[in-house]
Amino acid sequence: MSDLATTLKKICAAFNAHDLDEIMRFFADDCVLELPRGTQPWVAATRVSDTASTGISKWLLTGTTPTGVKVKLQGCDFYTFGEDGKVTRKDSYWKIVE
């Protein structure tokens, strides 16, 4: 398994464990988060270094909101890694299953 695949598995495990300290260990201080909801469908002037590596994780999220609504959605995250191995960009996409 490549170093990138190992890192992605560790990031996913940290998210599944709801371990914020472990999650943050993988992210650069100036990381950009592109979330599925917002006022714009893209971030203007996005730049990606040609020395960065990219990894993708696909996932299924299930749960219940505080108001009791059951949630089930599929999604994926595109991670861009800087030269130091830290995540510099996380771009998330959701497909809500109804």
N, C-alpha and C positions, 0 to 999 in steps of 0.2 A: 504494500500500500504506500502511496506517495505521501510525502510530508503534508501536502495540501489536503489530501483526503483524511489523514489522521487529524489534522487541525480542525477540519469541518466537523468530524465526528465528535471531537471534544467540545466545540462550540454548541452543537445540537444537544449534547448531554447536559451542558451547563444550563441551557434554556429549559430543557425538560425538568431539571432539578430546581428550577426557579432560584438559581444561585447567582445573584447579581454580582458579587465580588468575582466569581469565576468567569462570568460572561465578560465583565469589563477588562479582565486580564488580556483578552484577545483583541481589544479595540484600541486604536490610536486615540490620543487625546482630542484630536481635531477631526475625528471620523464624521462623515456625512451620512445621515440616515434618510433614505428616501422611502417614505411610508405609503401604503396603498390608498390612504385618504388624504385629501388636501385640496387646496384651492387651484392648483395647477397640475396638469398631467405629466409634467417634466420639470426638471431643474434647468434653468437657463445657464448657458456657458459651462456645461459639464466637461470636465477634462479628465482623461485617464492617462496615467503615465505608461509609456510603452515598456517599462520595466516591471510593471505590476502584474501579479498573477490573479486570475479570476477563478472562483469556485462557486458551484451552485448546490443548494440543498433544497430538496422537495420534502414537504411535510403535510400532515393532517392534524388539525387542531380540533379538539372536541371539548366542550365544557358547558357551563351554565352561567349566564350573566347574573349580576346582583339582583335583577328584577325577575329572575326565574326563567328567562328565555334560553332554550337549549340552542347551542351554537355548534355547527359542524362545517368546517371549511378546509379547502385544500389551498396550499400556497407554495411559493418558492422564494428563496432569497438568493440574490446574486451578490457575492462578496468579492470585493477588490482588496487585494493585499499589497501593502507597500513593501519596500525592500527589507524592512526590519521584521517582516512577517506579521505585522499587526493589520487589522482590518481598517481600511481607510474609507470605504464606502460599503454600505449595506442597502441594497435596493430590493424592496419586498413587493410581492404580488400575491393577491388572494383570489381564489375562486370560491364563492360562497355556494354551498350545496343546500338546496331547498327541497 
